[in-house]
């Protein structure tokens, strides 16, 4: 939807190259290839079942292994790690503009508030649109480059009592370097629907 066929093919080539570079840094005796191929294949298959947008986002994610993760404090108070760039967000904006951006980050544990344990990441998004979200299918696809485990999760945390979407989710990613991509839609009062174009990032869990 958001990428041409040529771009999708180029992204898949980049993904293959990125995975090859990652695997080439491992000792030969470790033999990581079977687990890596399985984890990546399962993530791609899961995305394909969801939608073309999810597939595009995952392909973009797998091509992002050249990114450098930010340092994380481990004193019970961690610093959110930003995605690489604000996500263009279509269909809503400020002062009648047709678009805005969404800021996204991931926060690692151990962290006191919000409570995040070691081996977890809390993905969170903040659209630059002044209104209270009504519904959301905002999602994050992720893969841990150390374990080659991954998945696709909805940021479906909700504020108690008033049941408002918080656009966040704590995910058991395991310790390691985690690639993530965020995508989806957020709906607001007045039939306003914001489409979040995929953004990507690398995080230390």
C-alpha positions as CSV (number, residue, x, y, z in Angstrom):
1,X,0.0,0.0,0.0
2,X,2.8,2.4,1.0
3,X,5.6,1.0,-1.2
4,X,6.0,0.2,-4.8
5,X,6.8,-3.2,-6.1
6,X,10.3,-2.1,-6.9
7,X,10.8,-0.8,-3.3
8,X,9.4,-4.0,-1.9
9,X,11.9,-6.1,-3.9
10,X,14.8,-3.8,-2.9
11,X,13.8,-4.1,0.8
12,X,13.8,-7.9,0.6
13,X,17.3,-7.8,-0.9
14,X,18.4,-5.5,1.9
15,X,16.8,-7.8,4.4
16,X,18.7,-10.8,3.0
17,X,22.0,-8.9,3.1
18,X,21.4,-7.6,6.6
19,X,20.7,-11.1,7.9
20,X,23.7,-12.5,6.1
21,X,25.9,-9.8,7.7
22,X,24.5,-10.6,11.1
23,X,25.1,-14.3,10.8
24,X,28.6,-13.8,9.5
25,X,29.7,-12.3,12.8
26,X,28.9,-15.5,14.7
27,X,31.5,-18.2,15.3
28,X,31.2,-21.1,12.8
29,X,30.9,-23.5,15.7
30,X,27.7,-21.8,16.9
31,X,25.8,-22.8,13.7
32,X,23.1,-20.1,14.0
33,X,21.7,-20.4,10.5
34,X,18.9,-22.9,11.2
35,X,17.4,-20.9,14.1
36,X,17.9,-17.6,12.2
37,X,16.2,-18.9,9.1
38,X,13.4,-20.4,11.1
39,X,12.7,-17.3,13.2
40,X,12.9,-14.9,10.2
41,X,10.7,-17.2,8.1
42,X,8.0,-17.5,10.8
43,X,7.9,-13.7,11.3
44,X,7.5,-13.2,7.5
45,X,4.8,-15.8,7.3
46,X,2.9,-14.3,10.3
47,X,3.1,-10.8,8.6
48,X,1.9,-12.3,5.3
49,X,-1.2,-13.7,7.0
50,X,-2.0,-10.3,8.5
51,X,-1.8,-7.9,5.5
52,X,0.4,-6.5,2.8
53,X,1.1,-3.6,5.1
54,X,2.4,-5.9,7.8
55,X,4.6,-7.8,5.2
56,X,6.1,-4.5,4.0
57,X,6.8,-3.4,7.5
58,X,8.5,-6.7,8.4
59,X,10.6,-6.6,5.2
60,X,11.6,-3.0,6.2
61,X,12.4,-4.3,9.7
62,X,14.7,-7.0,8.4
63,X,16.6,-4.6,6.4
64,X,17.3,-2.4,9.4
65,X,20.1,-4.4,11.1
66,X,22.7,-1.7,10.4
67,X,21.1,0.6,13.0
68,X,23.0,1.2,16.2
69,X,21.0,0.7,19.5
70,X,21.1,3.4,22.1
71,X,22.5,2.8,25.6
72,X,20.1,1.8,28.3
73,X,20.5,2.6,32.0
74,X,20.0,-0.4,34.3
75,X,19.3,1.4,37.6
76,X,15.6,0.8,37.8
77,X,15.0,3.9,35.7
78,X,15.6,3.4,32.0
79,X,15.6,5.9,29.1
80,X,13.1,5.3,26.3
81,X,14.9,4.4,23.0
82,X,13.4,6.2,20.1
83,X,12.6,4.7,16.7
84,X,14.9,5.9,14.0
85,X,12.6,8.6,12.7
86,X,9.1,10.0,13.4
87,X,6.5,8.0,11.4
88,X,4.5,10.0,8.8
89,X,0.9,9.8,9.7
90,X,-1.8,10.3,7.1
91,X,-5.4,11.4,7.4
92,X,-5.1,13.7,10.3
93,X,-3.1,16.8,11.2
94,X,-3.0,20.1,12.9
95,X,-4.8,23.2,11.5
96,X,-6.5,21.3,8.8
97,X,-3.3,19.8,7.5
98,X,-3.8,16.3,5.9
99,X,-0.8,14.7,7.7
100,X,1.2,14.8,10.9
101,X,3.8,12.5,12.6
102,X,3.8,9.8,15.3
103,X,6.7,9.6,17.7
104,X,7.5,6.0,18.9
105,X,9.9,4.5,21.4
106,X,10.8,1.4,23.3
107,X,11.7,1.3,26.9
108,X,13.7,-1.6,28.4
109,X,13.6,-3.1,31.9
110,X,14.4,-3.3,34.7
111,X,12.3,-0.1,35.2
112,X,10.2,0.9,38.2
113,X,7.5,3.0,36.5
114,X,6.1,1.9,34.3
115,X,7.0,-1.6,35.7
116,X,9.1,-3.3,33.1
117,X,11.3,-6.4,34.0
118,X,14.6,-7.4,32.5
119,X,14.2,-9.0,29.1
120,X,11.1,-6.9,28.2
121,X,10.5,-3.8,26.0
122,X,7.6,-1.5,26.4
123,X,6.7,-0.1,22.9
124,X,4.8,3.1,22.9
125,X,3.5,5.7,20.4
126,X,2.5,9.4,20.6
127,X,0.7,10.7,17.6
128,X,1.0,14.5,17.1
129,X,-2.7,14.9,17.0
130,X,-4.6,16.6,19.8
131,X,-7.5,14.3,20.6
132,X,-8.2,11.3,22.7
133,X,-7.9,8.0,20.8
134,X,-11.1,6.0,20.4
135,X,-9.7,2.8,18.9
136,X,-6.4,1.5,17.5
137,X,-4.8,-1.4,15.6
138,X,-1.3,0.0,16.0
139,X,1.1,-2.9,16.0
140,X,4.8,-3.6,16.3
141,X,6.6,-6.4,14.6
142,X,9.9,-7.4,16.3
143,X,12.7,-9.8,16.2
144,X,15.5,-10.5,18.7
145,X,18.8,-10.8,16.7
146,X,20.4,-12.8,19.6
147,X,17.8,-15.5,19.8
148,X,15.9,-15.0,16.5
149,X,12.6,-15.1,18.3
150,X,10.0,-12.5,17.2
151,X,6.4,-11.7,16.8
152,X,3.8,-9.1,15.9
153,X,1.8,-7.5,18.8
154,X,-0.9,-4.9,19.0
155,X,-0.3,-1.9,21.2
156,X,-3.6,-2.6,23.0
157,X,-2.9,-1.4,26.5
158,X,-5.9,0.6,27.7
159,X,-6.4,3.2,30.5
160,X,-8.5,1.7,33.2
161,X,-12.1,3.0,33.9
162,X,-12.4,5.2,30.8
163,X,-11.0,2.4,28.6
164,X,-9.0,4.7,26.4
165,X,-6.2,3.2,24.2
166,X,-2.7,4.0,25.6
167,X,-1.0,3.0,22.4
168,X,1.5,0.9,24.3
169,X,2.4,-2.7,25.1
170,X,5.0,-4.5,27.2
171,X,6.6,-7.4,25.2
172,X,8.7,-10.3,26.4
173,X,11.4,-10.0,23.8
174,X,14.2,-11.6,25.8
175,X,17.6,-10.0,26.3
176,X,19.5,-8.8,23.3
177,X,19.4,-6.5,20.3
178,X,15.8,-6.2,19.1
179,X,14.7,-4.8,15.7
180,X,11.2,-3.3,15.7
181,X,8.8,-1.7,13.2
182,X,5.6,0.0,14.1
183,X,2.5,0.5,11.8
184,X,-1.3,0.6,11.8
185,X,-4.1,3.0,12.4
186,X,-5.6,5.1,15.2
187,X,-9.1,6.4,15.2
188,X,-10.4,9.6,16.9
189,X,-13.8,11.3,17.5
190,X,-15.4,12.8,14.4
191,X,-14.5,9.9,12.1
192,X,-10.8,10.9,12.0
193,X,-8.6,8.0,11.1
194,X,-4.8,8.3,11.3
195,X,-2.7,5.9,9.2
196,X,0.8,5.4,10.7
197,X,3.4,4.7,8.0
198,X,5.9,2.1,9.2
199,X,8.9,3.4,11.1
200,X,11.8,1.2,12.3
201,X,14.3,1.1,15.1
202,X,16.9,-1.0,17.0
203,X,16.7,-1.4,20.7
204,X,18.6,-3.0,23.6
205,X,16.5,-5.2,25.8
